[in-house]
Amino acid sequence: MAEIRFHLLGPLAVEIDGREVSLGGRKPRLLLAALLLESGTLVSTDSLIDVVWPEDPPRSAAANLRTYVHSLRRVLTEERIHRGPAGYRIAVAREELDTTAFADHVTAARRAMAEDRPADALAELAAAEPHWRGAPLADVPHHHSWGPVLARLDELRLAADELRVRARLACGEHRDVVPELREMLGRDPLREELWAHLIVALDRCGRRAEAREAYDEVERLLREEMNAAPGPQLRGLRARLATPVVTAAPRTPQRPPRRARAVCQLPLDVPDLTGREEHVAEVIALVRRRQASGDPTVIVLSGPPGVGKSSLAIHIAHRLRRNVDDDHLHVGLAGTTPAPREPSDVLGEVLRSLGASDKTLPAGEAERAAALRSALAHRCACLVLDDAASAAQVRPLLPGAGTSVVLVTSRTRMPELTAAVHLDLDVLDHASAVRLLAGIVGQARIDAEPDDVARIVDSCGRLPLALRVAGARIAGRRRLSLSYFADLLTDERRRLDELRVGDLAVRASLELSYARLPQEAATVFRALGTLGPITFPGWTVGAILGETDDASPVLDLLVDAHLVDLVGEDATGAPRYRLHDLLRCYAAERADETDRHRIRRVVEGYYATASSAVERMPVRFFGVTPPSVPAAYWTPPDRERLVRDPVAWFDSEHATAAALLEHAIDFAADEPAWRLATVLTPYYDLRNRWEDWWRADEHALGAARRANQRHGEAIVLRDLGQVRVYQDRYEEALALFDRSTELFVVLGDEQGEAVTVASRGTVHRIRGERTRALDCCRRALELFSRIGDLHGEAVARIAIGTVRMDDGAFDDAETWFTDAYALACAIGDRHRAAHAVHRQALLHQRRGQLGLARQRLDEAIAVFDDLDDDHCAGYAQQSLGELCLRSGELAHAQLLLANSLAVHRDTGDRRSEAVVSQRLGELHESLGQEQTSRDYFHRALALWRELSAEPQRSAVERRLRPVDEA
């Protein structure tokens, strides 16, 4: 998924994957600005029209607005702008919009100041600063309705500046903050809070006379400008400035004399610790703050096996030797072994290290814990408690007072330790992973084969242990290329075998975590490993276990053990999970046939949920009715909630569902797999995902044949044929339709036969074979009528009317379109009704009734837009663009045709792309833009040649000949 950023602070801009994209002219930019200022909220069409045309909106304003919406949708690459009952709403995550990202950092800074963490507040404000690139919407004319929002943004900026000053003062930066305060007061001289900060800063850095002068200045300003006196805060400061300065010796905490020899048990520091600089700085800053307040520090470092928890803890402990005067202890808790150490035994070891003798050592755990707390109360020691099993094992080892530091490492999260600061370690980012590898194998080899380095890093999943093992193997074989090692690691079945050198082995590290899992969790872990490199929803665990009750405790256990990653929320608001690639390889190794067959229930769950989603889709798919869900199939218990927004569910889940189809044979899931494909196709059709549709149905066809499901085979063959129609591969489409029809006839499925025959009619009509097309359409109508499929009847009537219109039988065509529209309205099929309206508009246009044609096209576009069907909206906009071109409205025609061209390119509709390119060539020719016109004509000519469309090719060649000869 593309990474997108919306910028309102400064010039309006949108970045996709780090590159700024063109938003078009002033009107679409105004539209986007209006939507972003109220992101997540429905903005009425009337309000948007007022923003885009503040003085004199045209009659076609609503239609033009829809066109701008479609053009923005194309630019944003994702379904971001949604149509509501009477307006539009843009969906933007908080971190994607600079205004909310800035506000969130300021809020976090406020919270840090409230909790007496000024350094953290400064860090948050530093993170906020890059988002503010200048005055909001600096390059867009401001609408009067934006005033309150823009005022709030300006106030937020001032608040951030004031908060930064407070944080710097709290950190003792009194002298450095004075110039910044004077600059801020130059911009806002009547802000009393800033004067108060300036007076405090001047006073604290020994410049009391200047502080008094500052007070006199603000007092004069307020009197002259506002006829007011300073407020209570300033008056209180003035009173303080009148008191004498008392110099006192700095108060230093009393501690007992340091022992002549402090104990240091720390293992050797890691010399090349990479990618953890922020964690190190965060911990050291926290320790300093806690020690300044006389409190102990407890930090829990948790993360998956091999992520470098112990190395980081030891490195931090070495760094803290400058801050920690007393002993530095390292204790292994054996948390990943079959027998984790008892707290009582560990307490005895620690107390002995601190000087206790066996004679004075208490016997019980509680007494030993109390003795340790007493010993640490007057010390500044550092304890590294490595490989902890649980919070219960760690809790007796923690200090109650003093300034000691405890660093705990564990593969399990320990939220029960509420007094601790918890740091979850993740794998390295790509750049840090490359640096780590370069430090082991040498920068020269890294620079020589950068692509293969990236493959090695990806195969290691950016896991530090895996990278160290791979680096050690590579360093020991200097004559072999990195591409050789990259190829070895590509094979997931051998990857863990290759990641072994000496006594370092990734598999051995993973085995320690796996061995501690309860039986149910181990079963789920193994089965999840067979899913492949995908994300999955939480209900997957229930399917694996075959339970309809809440299986979240098992999933939570795996997440807390860092064996499953929570990667965020999907479009429906449900959490999504994944396995790290190396954990997945290990889990798949451990899985047996029984574990793999458990995934069949996951496929069943996807089929059942997708079936419910299809029933709620805004557009009814013209295809064979999918089979009902068998009662024996496993179904997610919250299926109805999941598909409340069916398109959002498909957006989130279609990739995972399609991945399951590829391995259906491994899961003994051929039967539910081909069924699943039949309910993915409506989504693929709506979203124009032809390649995804083809791949899914290829796998489904194999599954149906292996399951000896001829009905499933017939459905999939028909759907494959439809993909080929969309791809302009008509001979292949007809062959697939023929095979599908034969099967439907043998099976006696008249609905399937009718759909396939109607699809054949579409191909014949496109190819200009109108007699054949009419025969197919009439046969389809006969079959649909016989079985009572009213939706199919509406489709067939529209198809017959279209053929008759192409024949010039306008009155007959009008009857068919009118009947189809009435039928679609009667059964509540808005999508099919809009298609009938679109055809009526084309008929009006051919009769020269341009006003009626425009009216009907506006109606059709509005419905397609409301149903989020960009594909059909693009065709209707093409028709309206051609109408505007004919009537001389060149500017509007250019906008409409350019937008429909983008739709056709996205969907791979070469025939429509050729038609629109030709029309744009004509348009630019009318504008006298010869080179642009010729470029469009040449593009159309190339497409007509690809399609072997002789009449169209010849027409464009004739159009180009005079231009080329000139």
N, C-alpha and C positions, 0 to 999 in steps of 0.2 A: 504494500500500500504506500502511495506517495506521501511524503512529509510536506505538509502545507502550512504556511504562515501568512496571516492577514495583518497588514500594518495600517493602522489609523493614526498613530502618533508620528506626525511628520507627513510627507506626501503619501497619498493612498497607494498601496502596493500589495501585490500577492506574490509570494515566492513558493514554488513547488520544487522540492528536492534541492533547495538552495539557489534556484535560478528565478529571477523575476519574470513574470509572464505578462504579455500584453492584454490589457482589459478592454481595448477598443476606445471609442471616442468619449466625449463628455457625458452623454446620457447614460450609457451602461455603467460608467464610473459613479455617477450620482446615485443610480439605483443600488449598486453594491454598497456604497457608503451608507445609504439609508438603512439597508438591511443589517449591516454589521453593527451600526450604532444601537440596534435593538436585537442583537443576535439571540436566537432561541425564541423570539416572540413573533407572533403573526403581525405583519405590517399590512394595513389595509391597502387595497388597490388604489383607492382615492388618495390616500396619503402619498403613495409612491408617485402617482401621476402629478401631484402637486409639487413634489420634489423635482421631478425630471422636467416638467413644463410649468414653472411657477407663475407664468404670466398668461399664456394663451395655449392651452393644450389642444392638439388637433382632434378631430372626430375619431380618428383611429388610435387614440392614445392607449386604450386598453389592449388593442391588438399589438401595437408597437411595443408596449411594455412586455407582453408575453415573448416577443421576439428577442428583446434584450435579455430576458431571463434565460431563454434557450441559448443565446450566445455565451452568456456567463457560465452556464452549465458545461458547455463544451470546454471552456478555458479551465474550469476548476477540476476537470477530469473525473469527478466523483459526484454522486447524487447529494449535493449540498443544499440546493434551493428547492424547497417543497411548496406546492400549491395548497392553500387552505381554503376554507369556505368563502372568504372574501378578500384574500390577499396572499402574501408569500412570507415564508419564514426561511432563514438560513441557519443550518446546523453547523455550529463551530464549537470545538472543544475549548476549554478555558486556556489551555497552554498554546492553542493555535492562534489566538487573537492577542495582539500586543497590549490592548487596554486591560483585559482581564489578567493577563500574565503579570503586567506591571502592578495591578491592584493586589494580586495574590502575594507578590513579594513584599509589598508595603504592609499588608495585613500580617504576614509572618514576622516582619520587622517589629511591628507594634507589639505582637505577642512576646517576642524575645525581650523587648524592653520591659514589658510588664513582669517578666520572669527574671529580670536583672541579668540579662545576657546581652550586653551591648555589642560585644564582638560579633555575635551571631546576627544581631540587627544590622550591623554594617555590612556583613556578608550578603544578607538578603537585599539590602538597598543597592549594593554593587551589582547584584544579579539583575535588579530591576532597571538599572541605568541604560543598558543597550537598547531596551525596548522604546525608550523615549528619544525619537530621532528629530523632534521638532514640534512645532505647534500642530495640534490635531487637524488632520485633513487640510494640510497647508496648501495643496494645489487644487482643491475642489471648492467651487462656490458654496458657501454655507447657506442652508435653508433656515428660515426663522424658527422652525420647529425643533431644530437641533440645539438651540440655545441652552436649555437646562443640562443636557448631557455633556456638552462641551464645557460648561461652567464647572460641572462636577469633576471633569478630567483636570481642568486647571487647578481646582482646589486640591485634588489628589496629588498633583505635582508639588504644590507648595507644602502640603503635609509631609511628603517624602523628604523634601529638602530640610524641613524643620526637624523631622525625626532623625535625619542623618546628623544634624548638628547636636541634638541631644545625646545620641550614641557616642559621638566623638568626645563630647564633654565627659560622659561617663567613663570613657576609656582614658581620660587624662590628657587628651590632645587639645589643651586649652589654648596654647599659643598658636597652633596651626589652624585652628578653626576661626580665628579672628578675621583674616582676609575674606574667607568665604561668607562670613556673616555680613561684613560691610558690603560685599557685592550683592547679596540678597536684599539688603535694606535699600540699596540703590534702586532695585526694581520695585520694591514694595515698602516704602518708608513708613507707612502707618501701621505696620503689623507689630503689635506690642510684644508677642511671643519672641520675635527675633531680637528686639531690643533687650529683652530680659536675658536671652542667651548671650548676647554680646557683653552685657554688663557683668554677668557671671564669669565669662571667659577672661575678660580683662582683669577682673579682681583676682581670679585664681592663679593667673600667671604674674601676679605682683604689680599690676598696673592700675592701682586703685584710683589714682588721680584721673586717668583716662576713663575709668568706669564711671566716676562722678560726672565727667564731662558728657559722657554718652547719655546719662540720665537727664542732665539739663537739656540736651539736644532734643530728646524725644518729648520731654515736657513742653518745650517751646513749639515743636511741630504739631502736637495734638491740640495745643491752645489755638495756634494760628489757623490750622486747617479744619479742625472739627469743633473748636470752642469747647474742648473737653479736657479733663484732667487724667493723668495716668491711672490705670486700674490698680487693684489691690496687690497684684504680683509685683508690679514695678515699684509701688510705694514701699512694699516690704523690703525689696532690695535696697532702696534708698536708705531705709532705716538701718539696714545691716552695714551699709557703706559708712555710716556715721560712727560705728563702734570701732574701738582700737583693734589693731591686728595683734593677735596673740600667737607667738611662735612656740610650738611645743615640739619636743623630740618625737620622732616617729615611733609609733608603738610596734614593737616586734614580738611575735609570738614566742613564749617561753617553751623551751624543750630541754629535756635532760641532755647531759653531755653525750656526744657521740662516742660509741665504742671505738676502741683503737682499731679493731678489724671488723668491718661490716662483711656479712656473708653475701657472696654473689654466686648463685647457682645457674645463671642464665647460659643456655647453649650459645654456640657461635652465631653471631648475627649473619643475616643473609646479605652479602655484599651488593647484590644486584636487584634488590626489591624494586619492582617496576609497577607503575600504574596505581599505586596506593598512596600517592602523596597527599591527596585531600583527606584521606582517613587519618594519616599520621598527624597532619596539622590540626585536624578537628580534635583528636584525642589529647594532644599536648595542650592545646588552648583550653580544653575543658579541665584538665588536671590543674593548670595554673589558676583558673578561676575558683575551682573548688578548694585548692590549698589556700588561696588568698582569704577565703571565708572560713577557713579552719575545718573543712569537711572532707571526709574520705570520698574517693572516686571508685565506682564499680562499673566496668564496661564489659558487655557480653558481645563477643565477635562470633557470629554464626554464619553458616553458609554450607554449600554442598561439598562433598568430598573432593579434595584436590584443588580447592579454590585459594588456598594459601592462608588459612586462618592462623595456624601456629607460627608461620614465618612472620606474619604481620605483627602478632602479639610480641614475639621475641624482639623484633626490630624496634617496636615502640618502647619496650622495656629498656633496651639499650639506650635509646634516645632520652629516656626519662632519668637516666643516671645523673644528669645535670640538675634535675629538679628533686630527686628523691635521695635523701642523705643516708638513709639506713639500709637495711638488708634488701637484696633482690633475690627472691626465691622462685624456683620453677618446680612445679609439682604436676606429674602426670596422673590424671584421674581414671585412665583406662575406660573411658565411656563407651568406646566402640568395641570393646572386647566382650566375651561372654560373661565376664565377672567384673563389672565396674567396682572400683575401690570403695570401701565403706568410709563415710565421713569421719568416723571415730579414728580409723587408722591414719587418715590423711592429717587430721588435727594433731595426732601424736607426732607425726613427722615434722609438721610445720613448727610446733612448739619446741621440739628438740633443736631445730635449725635456729630458732630464736634464742636458744640458750637454756631451755629447761632441761632438767635431768630426769632420768627415769624415776627417781625417788619422789620428785615434786610433781610428776605428771599425774593429773587427775585420772580416775578410772573411767567414768561415764562420758558419753558423747556430749551431753548438755554442759557438764562441768568443764570439759576440754574447750568447748566452744566459748564459754564465758572466759576461760583463761586466755584464749587467743584474743578476744575482744579487749581484754584488759591490757595485754601485752602491746596491742597495736594502738591503743588509745594515746600513748605517749611516744609513738614512733612515726616516722615517715618512710614506710617500707613499700616495696613493690612485689606483689604476688602474681605470678602467671599460673593460672589453673588451667592446664591444657587438657583438651579432650574430655569435657564434662558430659556426663550422661543425662543429667536432669537438674532442675532447679533444687529439688530436695537434696541432691548430693552437694550442691554448691552453697546453699543458704547457711549452714553452720560455719562455713569458712570465711564469712564476710565480717569486716570490722563494723563497729557501731559508732566509733568516734575517732578523732585524730585525722591525719592528712595522708594516710596510706592509699595506695592505688592497687586495685585488683583487676587483672585482665583475664577474662574467662573465654576460652574457645570451646565451641560445641557445634556439632552438626545439627543440633536441634534448637529451635527457638525456645526461649525461656521467658515468656511474657509474665510469668508469675513473679519474677524478680522485679518488682515495681520500682525499687529504688535505683535500679541499674539503668545505664544508657545502653540501648541495643543498637548494634551496627550489623546489618545484613550485608555480607560480602557477595558480590556477583562476579561473574567472569570478567576478564579485562575487556576494555574496548579494543577495537582493531589496531589502532596505532600503538597502544601500550603492549599488546600481544606481539607485534612485530619488533618493538624495541627489546622485549625480553628475549625473543629468539635471536636477534642480532647480537645481543650481549654474549650469547653462548656459542654461536657458529661463526660470528664475525660479520661486520657490516659489508665487507666486499662481496661475500656470497649472497647476502640479502639483496644488494643493489643489482647484482648480475641477473637474478631471476625473480623479479618482483611478482609476476603472475603466479608462479609456483609457490612463493612464500605465502601469498594470499590463500591458496588452496590448502597448504599445510595448516595455517592458522584456523581456517574454517573447519578442517577435519578434526582439529584438536578442540573445537568448540570454544577457543580462547580461554581454556582452562589452564591455569598456571602449571599444575603438575604435569599435564599432558604436554604442554609446550616445553617444559624442562626435559622430559623424557625424550621427546622428538629431537630437541636441540642436542642432547647428549649423543644420540645415535648419529645424527648428521655430522656433528663435530668429529666423531671418531672415524668417519669415512669421507675424507676430504676429496677423494678422487671421483666420487659419485655425485651426479647432479642433483639439485633439489627437486627437479621434475620427477626423478626416479622415486624419491621418498613421497612426493605428493601423490604419485600413482599408487604406491603401496597403501597409503592411507585412504584412498578413495573408496576402496572396497570395505563396506561397513562390516562384513562378516569376518574380516581379518584385522580390522582396525585396532582392536584392543590387544591382539597378539603382537602387533608392530610397536605399540606404545609400552615397551618394556626394555629396560636397560639396567644391568646389574641388579641391585635390590630395589630399584624403583620400578613400580608397575602400576598403571592406572587401574587395571582390573582388581588388583589386591586392595587398593584403597576403596573401590566401590563395594567390594565384597563385605567389608566391615560394616557398612551402613545396611546393606541388604540383610545380613545375618541377624540384625537386631529387630527386624520387622515382625509383627504378629502375622499369623497365617493369612488372614484376609487381606491385609495390606500387601503382603508379598505376592499374593495371587493377582491383585489389581496391578501392582507394579509390573509384573511380568507381562500381563496382557496388554497394558498400555504400551509397552515397548514394541509390540507388533503393529501398532497403528501407523508407524512411519513418522516422518518429520512434520507433524501437523499440530495445530492447536485443537483443543477439544473442550466441550462444556462439562460442567460438573456432573450432570446426570449420567455421563458415560460410566462412572464408577458403579452406579446402581445397575446398569445394564450388564456390566461384566460379572457382577455378583448375582445377577438374576433376581434382584430385590426391587420392590416398588416402594419400600419404606425409605426413609432418609438415610442415604449412605454417606452423608457429608463427614461424619467422624473419621471414616477411613481416609477420605481425601484430605481432611485437615491434618491427619497424622503424617501423611506423605509430604504435604506442603511444609509442615513444621520440621520434618526431617531433611528438608531440602532435596528430596528426591523428585518432587514435582514442583514446577515453577508456576506461580500465579502471574500471568502476563498482562492482565488488565481486564476491562469489560468489553463486551461486544456491543453491537448497535442496539440490542434489546435491553441492555443494562445487566446482562448475566455475566458472571466471571468466566474467564477462559484460562486454560492451563496448557502446559506443554512439558515434555521431558527434554532436558539437555541432551544433545546428540550423543555424547559418550554414555550417559546413563541409559539412553534409549538402546544403544548398541548392546550394553550389558544386559538390560532387561530382556531384549529379544533373544540373546544367547541362552538365558535361563528358561525361556518359554518353551513349553512342549505343545503337542497338538491340541490337548485339552484347553490350554490357555488361549491358543489362537482361535479355536472354535467358539470361545466365549464372546468374541467380537461379533459373531453373527447377531447377537442380541442388540449390539450397538447399531448395526445396519438396519435391523428391524425398527429400532427406535427412531432413526433418521427417516425411514420411510413413513412411519406413522405420523411423525411430526410434520414432515413435508406435505403429506396428504392433507392434513388440517390446514396448513398454510395455503395450499393451492385453492382450497374452498373459499378463502378469504381474500384472494388476490383481487386487486382493483380492476384487472382486465381478464376476461374469460378467454382462456387459450383455445384456439381452434385446433383440436386434435382429438385423438381417440380417448374416450373417458377412461381414466386409470382404474385399475381394479381396486375393489374395496380392501381395507386392511383386515387380514385374517385375525380372528379372535385370539389365536394362540401367540400372536406376535407380542414381544415385549414393547411397552409403551412408556415414555417418560411420565411420571405422575403429574407434572405441572405443564403438560403439553399445551393446554389452552392458554395459559399465561405466556408461554414462549412465543406463540404465533399471533399474539394480539396485534402486532404490526408485521404482517406476513412478509412484506418486501424486506424489511430490516432483518428478519430472521434469515431469509435466503442470502442477503448480503453477507451476513456473518458466517453462515454455515455451508454455503454451496461448495467451497473449496475442500473442506473436510469431508463432506458427503461424497464428492467426486473422487477423492483419494481412496475412500473405502471401496469404490467400485473397481479400482485397479487391482486390488488384492482379494477380490471376492472368493476366488478359488481357494486361497490359503485359509480363509475363515469359514469354509463350507457354507458360504452365504450367497450362492448363485441365485436362489429364488428371491430373497428380498433385494438383491442387488439390481436385477433388471427392473423390478418394480420401482426401486428408488429412482432409477434413471427416468422413468416415465413421469415422475412428479417433479423432477428438476427442470424438465424441458419448458414448462410455462415461464419459469424465471429466466432461463436463458433466452427465451423468445422476447420477453419484456425488456431485458437488458442488452439485447443484441450480441450475446456472447456466442458467436457461431463456432469458434474453435473449441471452446470449452464444451459446447453442446455435442460437437462431433466426437471429441475424445470420450466423453462420458457414454455416449450411445455405442461407440465401438466396443467398449468394455461390456456394456449391457447386452449387446448382441451375442457376444461370446458366452456370457452368463446364461442367457435365455436358452441358447442352444445346448449348453452343457446340462441344464436343468430339464431339457426336452419340453420346453414351454413354447409351443408354436404360436400361441396367442401373443405372448410377450415378444417373440421374434417379429411378428407382423407389426406390432405397435412400433417397435424400435426401427424397423426398416422404413416405415412411413416417416418417422421423425428424422431419420438420416436423409431421406429424400427432401424434406423441407429445408434442411440445412443447405443442401446442394442448390435448391432454388434461390435461396438468399445469396449464395456465392456465384450465381449466374452459370452454374454447371448443369445445363438443362438435360443433356443426354443421360448423365449419371442419375439425375433426379428421376427421370422417367423410368429408367431401369429399376430403381429402388421402389418406385410406386407400383410398377408392374408386379414385382415379387411380393410386395405387401398385399396388393389386391388379391392375388391368387390365394394367399393364405387366409385372408378374411373370408373369401367366398367359400373355401373348403370348410372353414370353421363355422360358417353360417352367421358371421358377425356383420349385420347390415350397417350398423353405425360405423364400424371400421372401414367397410367398403365405401360408404358414402363419403367419408372424410378423404380417403385416398383418391377416389374418382374426382372429387372437387379439386384436390391438389393437382391432379393431372390437368384439369381444365385451366388452372392458373398458368401452367407452363405453356400450353398451347396458345393461350391468349397473348402472353408475352412474346411468343415467337411469331405472332401474326396469323396463326392457324385458327381462324375464328370459327369455322364450321366444326372442327374437332372440339374446340373449346366449348361451344354451345351444346354439343352432344353430351359432353362430360358434365356440364353444369346442370342440364335438365335431368340427367340420370341421378346426379347427387340429390337434386331437389325431390325427385320421386322417392328415393330411399329415406331421406330425412323425414318426409311427410308420412311415410308408411310407419316409421318407428316413433313418430311424435317428437322428434328433436327440433324444437322451435328455434333454438339458437343456430343450428345447422341450416334450417330453412332460411333464416335471415341472411346467412352468408351466401347461400346458393342464389337467392334472389338478387343480391347486390352483384354477384358475379355475372348472372344472365343479363342484368341491366347494363353492365359495363361492356359486354360483348356487343349488345344491341346498339349502344351509343357509338362504339367504334365502327359499326356497320352504317351509321348515319340514320338509324331508326329512332329518332329522338323521342317521339311520342311514346313508343313502346318502352323505351328505356326509362322514361319518366314514371310510367306505371310501375315498373319493377322496383325502382328506387323508392317510390312512395310507399308501396306495400311493405318493402323491407324495413323502412323507417318505422312504420306503424307497428309492425310485428316486434321489432327490437324494443320500442318504447313500452309495448304491452307486457313484455316479459322482463323489463327492467335492465336490458343489456345496453348500457350507455355507450360502451365502446363500439358495438356494432351499429348503433344508431348514428354515432359520429361518422362512421365509415359511409353510411348511406347519405348523410348530409354532405360529406366531401364529394361524393359522386354527383349529387344534385348540383353542387357548385360548378363542377366541371361541365355538366350539361348546360347550365345557364351560360357559362363562358362560351361554349361552342355556339350557342344561339345568339351571342352578342349581348346578353343581358348581364353586363358587367357589375352593375349595382347589386343585383340579386346574388351574383356569384360571390362578390366580396362579403356580403352579409352571411352567406352560408359557410364560407371558409372561416370567417371569424368565429362562428358558432362551433365548427369542428375543432379548430385549434384550441379553443377554450376548454372543450371536453377532454381532448388528448392531454392538454397541459394539466388539467385537474386530476387525471388518472396517472400522471407521471410517465406517460408513454412518449418519450422523446422521438422514438423512431417514427411513429405515425404523425406526430406533430411536425417532424421534419418534412415529410411528404406534403402535408397540407400547406406548410409555409412555402414549399417549392411552388405549389399551385398558385398561391397568393402572390408570390414574387413574379411569376410569369404573367399574371393578370396586371400587376402594377407596371411591369415592363411594357405590356401592350398599351396601357393607358397613359404612358409617359411619365409615371411617378418613379423616376430613375433612382433617386436616393433611397426611397423605401424598398424598391425592388432589389437594389444592391445588398441592403442589409438582410432581407429575407433569403435571397439566393445564396449569399455567403454562409448564412447559418445552416441552411439545408445542405449545402455542399459539405460542411463540416460533419453533419450527421451521416451523410452517405459515405464519407471517407471512413468514419469511425466504424460503421457497420459493414464495410466492404462491399457495398452495393455499387458495383462498377457501372451498371447500366444507368442508374439514376445520377451517378456522379458525372457520366458523360453528358447526359441531357442538361444538367445544371451548368456544367462547364461551357457547353455550347451557348446557353442563354447568357451567361456572364460575358462570353466573347461578344455577343450581339450588343449587350448593354454598354461595354467599354468602347465598342465601335461607335455607338451613338454619342458617347462623350468625347470622341476624338482621341481616345487613348489607344493608339494603334498597337504599340508593343504589348501592352497588357491584354488587349483583345486577341492578338495573335497567339499569345501564350495560352490563353484559355481554349482557343480553337484547336491548337496543336494537342493539348491535353485531351480534349474530347476525341480528336481523331485517333490518338493512340489507343484510347479505351474502346472505340468502335472497332478498331482492327483486332484487338484482343478478343472481342466478343463475336467476331466474324459477322458483324451487322452491316451487310453490304449497302442497303439504301442510305442508312445514316452516315456511313463512311463517305460515300460519294457526295452527299449533300455538303458535308464539312469541307471536303476537298474542293468542291466548286466555290465555296465561300472563301477559301484561303487563296485560290489561284490568282485572282486579281491583285490581292495584297502582295503576294510573293513576286508577281511579275512587275509590279510597280517598284 
